Amino acid sequence: MQYTIGFAALFIGLALGAASAWSVLHRRADAIVHERDQQVEQVRELERQLHLKECECLDRLTEQKRKLVAAQQTELRGAVSDARETQRAEMELQSKLFSVKVSPYLEISDSRAWMRSRHRSVSGYQYQLLVNGIPAFAPHVVQEGVETSDIVDEERLIQVAKDAAQLAVQLYAGGASQFVEIGAPIVRRLGRGKLRDDA
């Protein structure tokens, strides 16, 4: 019986020890789980704060980029405007310094032979280089058509000369037509060895 009581006491002691060890281990496990949950919550909070900081940084970066692009566009517009103004001023200066004057040209020669008058007409255009509005060289005449007739239709011949001058300006000046000035028609009459200007 003593052994039985000893075994029972040992068994009860072991049961109580196991129960208390299990209780301690269970509390310890609960504490570990609770601590792990707190750490997970802290990590989540840190991640949330990090995400908020990233969003703030991206917002600031986007705002800075927007301001930089706006400033760059403003500066680009200003530079383009300045370049255009400079180019316009240079073009005006060039057009004032050097220009070409193109004038419709008509020359009519009269000749008398045996009681009959004959007229020879030369139509075309005359051009001359001007420097600061002053002729630099003698004018040059380009003949486009020569006619011989008994009657002179001066208006038609002047229109032919005007058309020739316009065509010359379009053909040769092209995009630089601001350097070309079209002048008044020049009509010259030659008769009996004398030169008369009617223009």
C-alpha positions as CSV (number, residue, x, y, z in Angstrom):
1,M,0.0,0.0,0.0
2,Q,2.8,2.3,0.6
3,Y,3.9,1.7,-2.9
4,T,0.4,2.4,-4.1
5,I,0.2,5.6,-2.2
6,G,3.7,6.6,-3.4
7,F,2.8,5.7,-7.0
8,A,-0.5,7.6,-6.6
9,A,1.4,10.6,-5.2
10,L,4.0,10.4,-7.9
11,F,1.2,10.1,-10.5
12,I,-0.7,13.0,-9.0
13,G,2.6,15.0,-8.8
14,L,3.4,14.2,-12.4
15,A,-0.1,15.1,-13.5
16,L,0.1,18.3,-11.6
17,G,3.6,19.1,-13.0
18,A,2.5,18.2,-16.5
19,A,-0.7,20.4,-16.1
20,S,1.3,23.3,-14.7
21,A,4.0,22.8,-17.4
22,W,1.3,22.7,-20.0
23,S,-0.3,25.8,-18.5
24,V,3.0,27.6,-18.5
25,L,3.9,26.5,-22.0
26,H,0.4,27.4,-23.2
27,R,0.7,30.9,-21.6
28,R,4.1,31.2,-23.1
29,A,2.8,30.2,-26.5
30,D,-0.1,32.6,-26.2
31,A,2.4,35.3,-25.3
32,I,4.6,34.4,-28.3
33,V,1.5,34.5,-30.6
34,H,0.4,37.8,-29.1
35,E,3.9,39.2,-29.5
36,R,4.1,37.9,-33.1
37,D,0.7,39.5,-33.8
38,Q,1.9,42.8,-32.3
39,Q,5.0,42.6,-34.5
40,V,2.9,41.8,-37.6
41,E,0.7,44.8,-36.7
42,Q,3.8,47.0,-36.3
43,V,5.2,45.9,-39.6
44,R,1.9,46.6,-41.3
45,E,1.8,50.1,-39.7
46,L,5.4,50.7,-40.8
47,E,4.5,49.5,-44.3
48,R,1.4,51.8,-44.3
49,Q,3.5,54.8,-43.2
50,L,6.1,53.9,-45.8
51,H,3.4,53.8,-48.5
52,L,2.0,57.2,-47.3
53,K,5.6,58.6,-47.5
54,E,6.0,57.2,-51.0
55,C,2.7,58.7,-52.1
56,E,3.7,62.1,-50.6
57,C,7.1,61.9,-52.4
58,L,5.5,60.9,-55.7
59,D,3.0,63.8,-55.3
60,R,5.8,66.3,-54.6
61,L,7.9,64.8,-57.5
62,T,4.9,65.1,-59.9
63,E,4.3,68.7,-58.8
64,Q,7.9,69.5,-59.3
65,K,7.9,67.8,-62.7
66,R,4.8,69.8,-63.7
67,K,6.4,73.1,-62.6
68,L,9.6,72.2,-64.5
69,V,7.7,71.3,-67.7
70,A,5.7,74.5,-67.4
71,A,8.8,76.6,-66.9
72,Q,10.5,74.8,-69.7
73,Q,7.6,75.4,-72.1
74,T,7.5,79.1,-71.0
75,E,11.2,79.4,-71.6
76,L,10.9,77.6,-75.0
77,R,8.1,79.9,-76.1
78,G,10.2,82.9,-75.1
79,A,13.2,81.6,-76.9
80,V,11.2,80.9,-80.1
81,S,9.6,84.3,-79.8
82,D,13.0,86.0,-79.4
83,A,14.4,84.0,-82.3
84,R,11.5,85.0,-84.5
85,E,11.9,88.6,-83.5
86,T,15.6,88.5,-84.2
87,Q,15.1,86.8,-87.5
88,R,12.4,89.3,-88.5
89,A,14.7,92.2,-87.5
90,E,17.5,90.7,-89.6
91,M,15.2,90.2,-92.6
92,E,14.0,93.8,-92.3
93,L,17.6,95.0,-92.1
94,Q,18.6,92.8,-95.1
95,S,15.6,94.0,-97.1
96,K,16.6,97.6,-96.3
97,L,20.2,97.0,-97.1
98,F,19.8,95.0,-100.3
99,S,16.8,94.9,-102.6
100,V,16.1,94.5,-106.3
101,K,13.7,96.8,-108.2
102,V,11.9,95.1,-111.0
103,S,10.0,97.3,-113.4
104,P,7.9,96.4,-116.5
105,Y,9.8,97.7,-119.5
106,L,8.6,98.8,-122.9
107,E,10.7,100.3,-125.7
108,I,9.0,101.6,-128.9
109,S,11.1,102.6,-131.9
110,D,9.5,104.6,-134.7
111,S,10.9,104.6,-138.2
112,R,9.6,106.2,-141.4
113,A,10.2,104.8,-144.8
114,W,8.5,105.8,-148.0
115,M,5.5,107.5,-146.5
116,R,4.9,104.7,-144.1
117,S,5.5,104.4,-140.4
118,R,6.8,101.2,-138.8
119,H,7.0,100.6,-135.1
120,R,9.3,98.2,-133.4
121,S,8.3,97.4,-129.8
122,V,10.5,95.5,-127.2
123,S,8.7,94.3,-124.0
124,G,10.2,92.7,-120.9
125,Y,11.4,93.9,-117.6
126,Q,14.2,95.9,-116.1
127,Y,15.9,95.1,-112.8
128,Q,18.4,97.0,-110.7
129,L,20.2,96.2,-107.4
130,L,19.6,98.8,-104.7
131,V,21.7,99.2,-101.6
132,N,19.9,101.2,-98.8
133,G,17.4,102.3,-101.5
134,I,20.2,103.7,-103.7
135,P,21.0,102.1,-107.1
136,A,24.2,100.2,-106.9
137,F,24.7,99.3,-110.6
138,A,23.2,100.4,-113.9
139,P,19.8,98.8,-114.6
140,H,19.6,95.7,-116.8
141,V,16.9,95.0,-119.3
142,V,15.6,91.5,-120.1
143,Q,13.7,91.4,-123.4
144,E,10.8,89.0,-123.5
145,G,9.2,89.9,-126.8
146,V,9.9,91.9,-129.9
147,E,7.2,93.0,-132.4
148,T,7.1,95.1,-135.5
149,S,3.8,96.6,-136.6
150,D,2.2,99.6,-138.2
151,I,0.0,100.4,-135.1
152,V,1.2,100.3,-131.5
153,D,-1.2,99.1,-128.8
154,E,0.7,100.6,-125.9
155,E,-1.7,99.3,-123.2
156,R,-1.5,95.7,-124.3
157,L,2.3,95.9,-124.5
158,I,2.5,97.5,-121.0
159,Q,0.4,94.6,-119.7
160,V,2.7,92.1,-121.4
161,A,5.7,93.8,-119.7
162,K,3.8,93.7,-116.3
163,D,3.2,90.0,-116.7
164,A,6.8,89.4,-117.6
165,A,7.9,91.3,-114.5
166,Q,5.5,89.5,-112.2
167,L,6.6,86.1,-113.7
168,A,10.3,87.1,-113.2
169,V,9.7,88.0,-109.5
170,Q,7.9,84.7,-108.9
171,L,10.4,82.6,-110.8
172,Y,13.6,84.1,-109.4
173,A,12.7,85.6,-106.1
174,G,10.4,82.8,-104.8
175,G,10.3,82.9,-101.0
176,A,12.6,85.9,-100.9
177,S,10.1,88.2,-102.5
178,Q,10.3,90.7,-99.6
179,F,13.7,91.7,-101.2
180,V,12.1,92.5,-104.5
181,E,10.1,95.7,-105.3
182,I,8.0,96.0,-108.4
183,G,8.3,99.4,-109.8
184,A,6.2,101.5,-112.2
185,P,6.3,100.6,-115.9
186,I,9.1,102.2,-117.9
187,V,8.1,103.2,-121.4
188,R,10.8,104.5,-123.7
189,R,10.2,105.9,-127.1
190,L,13.0,106.1,-129.7
191,G,12.4,108.1,-132.7
192,R,14.6,109.9,-135.2
193,G,17.6,109.0,-133.2
194,K,16.4,110.6,-130.0
195,L,15.4,108.8,-126.7
196,R,12.4,110.1,-124.8
197,D,11.2,108.7,-121.4
198,D,7.4,108.7,-121.0
199,A,7.6,107.1,-117.5
